[in-house]
């Protein structure tokens, strides 16, 4: 993982390096910050990508994403934000790869009946797609709390420490986020039913 030159870490807190990069655009500052979490990023990419080489490529691309996106975002917890960025990048790559495979449409090959899911996409995958879409639509605090709680298996206390929020605030964000997620997914299903009725 040596695509960044070995930059000496000056020991400044993440938040200071984030602000320094945002104000100066200095890639060495960003490189210093990214070096701290390259192993974490590689672990995330390895979880989603098909092999270690693809994961290494993704780690390099995530750095490029950082260069573009970090100046445009207010980031309080860089580690958590980077985790989400890496995961979303990998999912985006996988979606593009799935979309590359196309076949000519033949109406005779289509099944009749209540086949509501496209070929190759299971109901479980469809629900995950809906959940991801709805998760991204949540307010930032709710989304971060829900992801940390359900996807990273963090307890309320851990989330409070990571985010700097009070325990009660964390609980509130998780409860409201979960409720909003259910409402959003219900609306998604209703919208799909309407599309199927009209088509």
Secondary structure, DSSP 4 states (H G I P E B T S, - for coil): --SS--PPP----HHHHHHHHHHH--HHHHHHHHHHTHHHHHHHHHHHSSSHHHHHHHHHHHHHHHHHHGGGS--S-HHHHHHHHHHHHHHHHHHHHHHH------GGGSPPSS--S-TT--HHHHHHHHHHHHHHHS-HHHHHHHIIIIIS---HHHHHHHH---HHHHHHHHHHHHHHHHHHHHHHHHHHHHHHHH-
